[in-house]
Protein backbone atom coordinates (compact mmCIF):
# COMPACT_ATOMS: atom_id res chain seq x y z
CA UNK A 1 0.00 0.00 0.00
CA UNK A 2 1.28 3.42 -0.96
CA UNK A 3 -1.43 5.64 0.51
CA UNK A 4 -4.65 5.51 2.50
CA UNK A 5 -7.42 8.11 2.52
CA UNK A 6 -9.89 8.59 5.36
CA UNK A 7 -13.01 10.11 3.83
CA UNK A 8 -16.14 11.69 5.28
CA UNK A 9 -18.26 14.77 4.63
CA UNK A 10 -16.85 17.79 6.51
CA UNK A 11 -13.29 16.54 7.12
CA UNK A 12 -13.54 18.25 10.51
CA UNK A 13 -13.57 15.44 13.09
CA UNK A 14 -13.64 11.69 12.29
CA UNK A 15 -11.38 11.75 9.26
CA UNK A 16 -9.03 14.26 10.89
CA UNK A 17 -8.74 12.09 13.99
CA UNK A 18 -8.13 9.03 11.80
CA UNK A 19 -5.47 10.87 9.80
CA UNK A 20 -3.59 12.02 12.89
CA UNK A 21 -3.66 8.62 14.56
CA UNK A 22 -2.82 6.73 11.36
CA UNK A 23 0.21 8.89 10.56
CA UNK A 24 1.69 7.75 13.86
CA UNK A 25 1.15 4.00 13.32
CA UNK A 26 1.24 3.54 9.53
CA UNK A 27 3.94 1.23 8.19
CA UNK A 28 7.03 2.98 6.81
CA UNK A 29 6.42 4.43 3.36
CA UNK A 30 2.62 4.57 3.65
CA UNK A 31 1.22 8.07 3.23
CA UNK A 32 -1.97 9.03 5.08
CA UNK A 33 -4.56 11.56 3.96
CA UNK A 34 -8.03 12.71 4.93
CA UNK A 35 -10.63 14.62 2.95
CA UNK A 36 -14.30 15.49 2.83
CA UNK A 37 -16.91 16.13 0.18
CA UNK A 38 -17.89 19.39 1.92
CA UNK A 39 -14.76 20.39 3.87
CA UNK A 40 -15.05 22.97 6.60
CA UNK A 41 -12.55 23.55 9.40
CA UNK A 42 -11.04 21.15 11.91
CA UNK A 43 -13.15 20.95 15.04
CA UNK A 44 -11.15 22.19 18.06
CA UNK A 45 -12.26 19.15 20.07
CA UNK A 46 -10.71 16.87 17.42
CA UNK A 47 -7.43 18.72 17.87
CA UNK A 48 -7.78 18.44 21.64
CA UNK A 49 -8.37 14.66 21.73
CA UNK A 50 -5.48 14.10 19.35
CA UNK A 51 -3.23 16.23 21.56
CA UNK A 52 -4.32 14.12 24.54
CA UNK A 53 -3.06 11.09 22.60
CA UNK A 54 0.24 12.82 21.84
CA UNK A 55 -0.55 13.54 18.19
CA UNK A 56 0.71 16.79 16.63
CA UNK A 57 -1.94 18.20 14.28
CA UNK A 58 0.00 21.28 13.16
CA UNK A 59 0.18 20.06 9.54
CA UNK A 60 -3.44 19.02 9.27
CA UNK A 61 -6.23 21.06 7.68
CA UNK A 62 -9.69 20.40 6.27
CA UNK A 63 -9.58 19.68 2.57
CA UNK A 64 -11.55 18.28 -0.33
CA UNK A 65 -10.57 15.50 -2.70
CA UNK A 66 -8.96 18.06 -5.02
CA UNK A 67 -6.16 18.48 -2.43
CA UNK A 68 -5.32 14.74 -2.34
CA UNK A 69 -3.10 12.88 -4.85
CA UNK A 70 -5.95 10.63 -6.00
CA UNK A 71 -3.79 8.46 -8.29
CA UNK A 72 -1.63 7.43 -5.32
CA UNK A 73 -4.52 6.25 -3.12
CA UNK A 74 -4.71 2.45 -2.75
CA UNK A 75 -7.29 2.30 0.04
CA UNK A 76 -10.22 4.51 1.01
CA UNK A 77 -11.75 4.21 4.48
CA UNK A 78 -15.13 5.93 4.72
CA UNK A 79 -16.20 6.96 8.22
CA UNK A 80 -19.78 8.16 7.66
CA UNK A 81 -22.59 6.77 9.78
CA UNK A 82 -25.71 8.91 9.72
CA UNK A 83 -25.03 10.78 6.48
CA UNK A 84 -24.32 9.78 2.88
CA UNK A 85 -20.63 9.05 2.40
CA UNK A 86 -18.79 10.79 -0.40
CA UNK A 87 -17.77 8.72 -3.39
CA UNK A 88 -14.17 8.21 -4.45
CA UNK A 89 -13.78 9.02 -8.17
CA UNK A 90 -11.98 5.83 -9.23
CA UNK A 91 -11.97 2.12 -8.36
CA UNK A 92 -9.82 1.33 -5.29
CA UNK A 93 -10.06 -0.97 -2.31
CA UNK A 94 -12.63 0.45 0.12
CA UNK A 95 -13.49 -0.15 3.76
CA UNK A 96 -16.41 1.34 5.62
CA UNK A 97 -16.03 2.13 9.31
CA UNK A 98 -19.33 3.82 10.23
CA UNK A 99 -18.70 6.07 13.21
CA UNK A 100 -21.06 8.71 14.59
CA UNK A 101 -20.01 12.27 13.87
CA UNK A 102 -18.73 13.66 17.18
CA UNK A 103 -19.11 17.18 15.82
CA UNK A 104 -22.88 16.68 16.09
CA UNK A 105 -22.69 15.82 19.80
CA UNK A 106 -24.73 18.01 22.11
CA UNK A 107 -24.57 18.75 25.80
CA UNK A 108 -22.00 20.28 28.08
CA UNK A 109 -18.39 20.59 26.94
CA UNK A 110 -17.34 17.50 28.92
CA UNK A 111 -20.11 15.41 27.31
CA UNK A 112 -19.11 16.54 23.83
CA UNK A 113 -15.46 15.87 24.61
CA UNK A 114 -16.36 12.35 25.76
CA UNK A 115 -17.96 11.72 22.35
CA UNK A 116 -14.77 12.83 20.57
CA UNK A 117 -12.69 10.62 22.87
CA UNK A 118 -14.92 7.63 22.10
CA UNK A 119 -14.37 8.09 18.35
CA UNK A 120 -10.62 8.52 18.90
CA UNK A 121 -10.48 5.37 21.01
CA UNK A 122 -12.48 3.36 18.47
CA UNK A 123 -10.16 4.46 15.66
CA UNK A 124 -7.13 3.65 17.83
CA UNK A 125 -8.50 0.12 18.24
CA UNK A 126 -9.29 -0.35 14.53
CA UNK A 127 -6.13 1.02 12.93
CA UNK A 128 -3.84 -1.93 13.79
CA UNK A 129 -6.28 -4.27 12.04
CA UNK A 130 -6.01 -2.12 8.93
CA UNK A 131 -2.25 -2.48 8.79
CA UNK A 132 -2.25 -6.21 9.65
CA UNK A 133 -4.81 -6.84 6.88
CA UNK A 134 -2.42 -5.20 4.43
CA UNK A 135 0.34 -7.68 5.26
CA UNK A 136 -1.89 -10.70 4.75
DAVENVEN-V596598 format. One line per field, one symbol per residue. ss: DSSP state (h for helix, s for strand, l for the rest). psi: psi as a letter, one per 40 degrees, with the letter a starting at -180 (. if undefined). A space follows every 50 residues. Layout:
ss: ???
psi: ???
//
This chain:
ss: llsssssslllllhhhhhhhhhhhhlllllsssssslllllllhhhhhhh hhllllllllllllhhhllhhhllssssllllllllllllllssssllll lhhhllllhhhhhhhhhhhhhhhhhhhhhhhhhhhl
psi: hdiihhhacefdcdddddddddddeiihehihiiiidgibihhddddddd ddefhhedeiihiideehgdeehdhhhieiceihiiiheihihiihghii hdeeiiaiddddddddddddddddddddddddddd.
//
